[in-house]
Amino acid sequence: MNTRAPISYRPSIKRDELESLITKKLRYKAVNRFIDEAVKEKLNRELVVTSDPEMTRMIGKLTEVIYEYKGWNFLKPSKEVRDRIREKARLIESGKIKTTRWKGSIDKTFGEKE
């Protein structure tokens, strides 16, 4: 018997919606089972995959392929751009600017269509 205290979890979406998605769409028997597997998967990804140099190299190559496929080109920012970013971050950290967590999509934001 497991006598450890449970860890509370408050999902960011409505409980009924979460349960419906997990049990009906993903076909899990219980939400707890899904959460347990999701936590294990995340821990594995964060602890094992990122500490393996071969896996890190493969992830880098896959990232390059995805960037090429999507037509993305990331450049090193200039000194002026870095200074503007740092200034905005300083204002946010100081509390002078109020921020809102963004839950959107880049494609929706910029109107990019497939």
PyRosetta script that sets phi, psi and omega in degrees:
from pyrosetta import init, pose_from_sequence

init()
pose = pose_from_sequence("MNTRAPISYRPSIKRDELESLITKKLRYKAVNRFIDEAVKEKLNRELVVTSDPEMTRMIGKLTEVIYEYKGWNFLKPSKEVRDRIREKARLIESGKIKTTRWKGSIDKTFGEKE")
pose.set_psi(1, 138.5)
pose.set_omega(1, -178.7)
pose.set_phi(2, -91.0)
pose.set_psi(2, 113.7)
pose.set_omega(2, -177.7)
pose.set_phi(3, -102.1)
pose.set_psi(3, 4.7)
pose.set_omega(3, 178.9)
pose.set_phi(4, -70.1)
pose.set_psi(4, 148.9)
pose.set_omega(4, 177.9)
pose.set_phi(5, -70.9)
pose.set_psi(5, 141.3)
pose.set_omega(5, 178.9)
pose.set_phi(6, -70.7)
pose.set_psi(6, 155.6)
pose.set_omega(6, 175.5)
pose.set_phi(7, -95.9)
pose.set_psi(7, 126.1)
pose.set_omega(7, -179.1)
pose.set_phi(8, -76.5)
pose.set_psi(8, 148.1)
pose.set_omega(8, -179.7)
pose.set_phi(9, -140.5)
pose.set_psi(9, 125.0)
pose.set_omega(9, 177.7)
pose.set_phi(10, -115.5)
pose.set_psi(10, 106.5)
pose.set_omega(10, -177.2)
pose.set_phi(11, -68.4)
pose.set_psi(11, 155.3)
pose.set_omega(11, 179.9)
pose.set_phi(12, -81.9)
pose.set_psi(12, -10.4)
pose.set_omega(12, 174.9)
pose.set_phi(13, -112.0)
pose.set_psi(13, 166.7)
pose.set_omega(13, -178.0)
pose.set_phi(14, -60.5)
pose.set_psi(14, 142.3)
pose.set_omega(14, -176.3)
pose.set_phi(15, -57.8)
pose.set_psi(15, -45.4)
pose.set_omega(15, -179.2)
pose.set_phi(16, -61.5)
pose.set_psi(16, -40.8)
pose.set_omega(16, 179.6)
pose.set_phi(17, -65.2)
pose.set_psi(17, -43.3)
pose.set_omega(17, 178.2)
pose.set_phi(18, -60.8)
pose.set_psi(18, -48.5)
pose.set_omega(18, -180.0)
pose.set_phi(19, -61.1)
pose.set_psi(19, -41.2)
pose.set_omega(19, -179.8)
pose.set_phi(20, -63.6)
pose.set_psi(20, -46.6)
pose.set_omega(20, -180.0)
pose.set_phi(21, -61.2)
pose.set_psi(21, -44.5)
pose.set_omega(21, -175.7)
pose.set_phi(22, -71.4)
pose.set_psi(22, -44.9)
pose.set_omega(22, -175.1)
pose.set_phi(23, -83.1)
pose.set_psi(23, -33.8)
pose.set_omega(23, -176.7)
pose.set_phi(24, -93.8)
pose.set_psi(24, -49.8)
pose.set_omega(24, -177.5)
pose.set_phi(25, -75.8)
pose.set_psi(25, -46.2)
pose.set_omega(25, -176.8)
pose.set_phi(26, -91.2)
pose.set_psi(26, -10.1)
pose.set_omega(26, 175.5)
pose.set_phi(27, 62.4)
pose.set_psi(27, 35.9)
pose.set_omega(27, 171.3)
pose.set_phi(28, -84.3)
pose.set_psi(28, 149.9)
pose.set_omega(28, 179.0)
pose.set_phi(29, -76.7)
pose.set_psi(29, -28.9)
pose.set_omega(29, -178.1)
pose.set_phi(30, -147.1)
pose.set_psi(30, 150.4)
pose.set_omega(30, 179.1)
pose.set_phi(31, -64.9)
pose.set_psi(31, -39.0)
pose.set_omega(31, -179.4)
pose.set_phi(32, -58.3)
pose.set_psi(32, -40.2)
pose.set_omega(32, -180.0)
pose.set_phi(33, -62.0)
pose.set_psi(33, -44.1)
pose.set_omega(33, 178.9)
pose.set_phi(34, -62.4)
pose.set_psi(34, -47.2)
pose.set_omega(34, -178.8)
pose.set_phi(35, -61.3)
pose.set_psi(35, -42.9)
pose.set_omega(35, 179.7)
pose.set_phi(36, -60.3)
pose.set_psi(36, -46.1)
pose.set_omega(36, 179.4)
pose.set_phi(37, -66.8)
pose.set_psi(37, -37.4)
pose.set_omega(37, 179.2)
pose.set_phi(38, -65.1)
pose.set_psi(38, -41.1)
pose.set_omega(38, 179.0)
pose.set_phi(39, -65.5)
pose.set_psi(39, -44.1)
pose.set_omega(39, 178.6)
pose.set_phi(40, -60.9)
pose.set_psi(40, -42.7)
pose.set_omega(40, 179.7)
pose.set_phi(41, -63.4)
pose.set_psi(41, -43.0)
pose.set_omega(41, 179.8)
pose.set_phi(42, -65.5)
pose.set_psi(42, -43.4)
pose.set_omega(42, 177.9)
pose.set_phi(43, -61.4)
pose.set_psi(43, -43.2)
pose.set_omega(43, 179.0)
pose.set_phi(44, -60.9)
pose.set_psi(44, -45.5)
pose.set_omega(44, -179.2)
pose.set_phi(45, -63.7)
pose.set_psi(45, -44.2)
pose.set_omega(45, -176.8)
pose.set_phi(46, -73.3)
pose.set_psi(46, -39.2)
pose.set_omega(46, -173.9)
pose.set_phi(47, -92.4)
pose.set_psi(47, -40.5)
pose.set_omega(47, -173.9)
pose.set_phi(48, -91.0)
pose.set_psi(48, -53.0)
pose.set_omega(48, -174.3)
pose.set_phi(49, -63.3)
pose.set_psi(49, -42.8)
pose.set_omega(49, -176.1)
pose.set_phi(50, -75.3)
pose.set_psi(50, -14.9)
pose.set_omega(50, 179.4)
pose.set_phi(51, -94.4)
pose.set_psi(51, -5.7)
pose.set_omega(51, -179.7)
pose.set_phi(52, -94.8)
pose.set_psi(52, 113.5)
pose.set_omega(52, -177.0)
pose.set_phi(53, -60.1)
pose.set_psi(53, -37.0)
pose.set_omega(53, 179.2)
pose.set_phi(54, -64.7)
pose.set_psi(54, -41.9)
pose.set_omega(54, 178.7)
pose.set_phi(55, -66.5)
pose.set_psi(55, -39.8)
pose.set_omega(55, 177.9)
pose.set_phi(56, -61.1)
pose.set_psi(56, -41.4)
pose.set_omega(56, 178.3)
pose.set_phi(57, -63.5)
pose.set_psi(57, -44.2)
pose.set_omega(57, 179.7)
pose.set_phi(58, -64.0)
pose.set_psi(58, -41.2)
pose.set_omega(58, 178.5)
pose.set_phi(59, -62.8)
pose.set_psi(59, -39.1)
pose.set_omega(59, 176.6)
pose.set_phi(60, -61.5)
pose.set_psi(60, -43.1)
pose.set_omega(60, 178.7)
pose.set_phi(61, -65.5)
pose.set_psi(61, -42.7)
pose.set_omega(61, 178.2)
pose.set_phi(62, -62.4)
pose.set_psi(62, -39.7)
pose.set_omega(62, 178.2)
pose.set_phi(63, -61.4)
pose.set_psi(63, -43.0)
pose.set_omega(63, 178.2)
pose.set_phi(64, -61.3)
pose.set_psi(64, -42.4)
pose.set_omega(64, 179.8)
pose.set_phi(65, -63.1)
pose.set_psi(65, -42.8)
pose.set_omega(65, 179.4)
pose.set_phi(66, -64.4)
pose.set_psi(66, -44.3)
pose.set_omega(66, 178.2)
pose.set_phi(67, -58.7)
pose.set_psi(67, -44.2)
pose.set_omega(67, -179.8)
pose.set_phi(68, -63.5)
pose.set_psi(68, -43.5)
pose.set_omega(68, -179.0)
pose.set_phi(69, -62.6)
pose.set_psi(69, -43.1)
pose.set_omega(69, -178.5)
pose.set_phi(70, -79.4)
pose.set_psi(70, -11.2)
pose.set_omega(70, -178.8)
pose.set_phi(71, 79.6)
pose.set_psi(71, 21.9)
pose.set_omega(71, -180.0)
pose.set_phi(72, -84.1)
pose.set_psi(72, 144.3)
pose.set_omega(72, 176.7)
pose.set_phi(73, -139.5)
pose.set_psi(73, 108.7)
pose.set_omega(73, -178.8)
pose.set_phi(74, -97.8)
pose.set_psi(74, 127.3)
pose.set_omega(74, -179.9)
pose.set_phi(75, -112.5)
pose.set_psi(75, 154.7)
pose.set_omega(75, 176.0)
pose.set_phi(76, -69.0)
pose.set_psi(76, 129.1)
pose.set_omega(76, -177.5)
pose.set_phi(77, -68.2)
pose.set_psi(77, 150.0)
pose.set_omega(77, 178.3)
pose.set_phi(78, -72.9)
pose.set_psi(78, 170.3)
pose.set_omega(78, 179.6)
pose.set_phi(79, -61.0)
pose.set_psi(79, -39.3)
pose.set_omega(79, -180.0)
pose.set_phi(80, -63.6)
pose.set_psi(80, -43.0)
pose.set_omega(80, 179.9)
pose.set_phi(81, -65.4)
pose.set_psi(81, -43.3)
pose.set_omega(81, 178.2)
pose.set_phi(82, -60.6)
pose.set_psi(82, -41.4)
pose.set_omega(82, 179.3)
pose.set_phi(83, -63.9)
pose.set_psi(83, -41.5)
pose.set_omega(83, 177.8)
pose.set_phi(84, -63.8)
pose.set_psi(84, -41.5)
pose.set_omega(84, 178.8)
pose.set_phi(85, -62.6)
pose.set_psi(85, -45.9)
pose.set_omega(85, 179.7)
pose.set_phi(86, -62.5)
pose.set_psi(86, -39.5)
pose.set_omega(86, 179.9)
pose.set_phi(87, -64.6)
pose.set_psi(87, -44.8)
pose.set_omega(87, 178.3)
pose.set_phi(88, -63.7)
pose.set_psi(88, -41.6)
pose.set_omega(88, 178.9)
pose.set_phi(89, -63.5)
pose.set_psi(89, -39.6)
pose.set_omega(89, 179.1)
pose.set_phi(90, -62.5)
pose.set_psi(90, -42.7)
pose.set_omega(90, 179.0)
pose.set_phi(91, -64.8)
pose.set_psi(91, -39.4)
pose.set_omega(91, 178.6)
pose.set_phi(92, -66.8)
pose.set_psi(92, -45.7)
pose.set_omega(92, 179.9)
pose.set_phi(93, -62.8)
pose.set_psi(93, -35.2)
pose.set_omega(93, -178.8)
pose.set_phi(94, -75.5)
pose.set_psi(94, -15.3)
pose.set_omega(94, -179.6)
pose.set_phi(95, 89.3)
pose.set_psi(95, 5.0)
pose.set_omega(95, 179.7)
pose.set_phi(96, -73.4)
pose.set_psi(96, -24.5)
pose.set_omega(96, 178.0)
pose.set_phi(97, -118.3)
pose.set_psi(97, 131.7)
pose.set_omega(97, 178.4)
pose.set_phi(98, -89.2)
pose.set_psi(98, 136.3)
pose.set_omega(98, -179.4)
pose.set_phi(99, -117.0)
pose.set_psi(99, 160.2)
pose.set_omega(99, 176.9)
pose.set_phi(100, -127.4)
pose.set_psi(100, 137.3)
pose.set_omega(100, 178.8)
pose.set_phi(101, -67.8)
pose.set_psi(101, 131.8)
pose.set_omega(101, -178.3)
pose.set_phi(102, -93.1)
pose.set_psi(102, 127.1)
pose.set_omega(102, -179.8)
pose.set_phi(103, -119.4)
pose.set_psi(103, 22.9)
pose.set_omega(103, -175.0)
pose.set_phi(104, -93.6)
pose.set_psi(104, -162.5)
pose.set_omega(104, -179.4)
pose.set_phi(105, -125.6)
pose.set_psi(105, 140.6)
pose.set_omega(105, 178.3)
pose.set_phi(106, -60.6)
pose.set_psi(106, -42.5)
pose.set_omega(106, -179.2)
pose.set_phi(107, -60.9)
pose.set_psi(107, -41.8)
pose.set_omega(107, 179.9)
pose.set_phi(108, -69.2)
pose.set_psi(108, -38.7)
pose.set_omega(108, -177.7)
pose.set_phi(109, -63.8)
pose.set_psi(109, -45.8)
pose.set_omega(109, -176.5)
pose.set_phi(110, -95.9)
pose.set_psi(110, 3.9)
pose.set_omega(110, 176.3)
pose.set_phi(111, 69.7)
pose.set_psi(111, 22.5)
pose.set_omega(111, -179.5)
pose.set_phi(112, -74.5)
pose.set_psi(112, 132.2)
pose.set_omega(112, -179.9)
pose.set_phi(113, -120.9)
pose.set_psi(113, 146.3)
pose.set_omega(113, 179.5)
pose.set_phi(114, -69.8)
pose.dump_pdb("model.pdb")
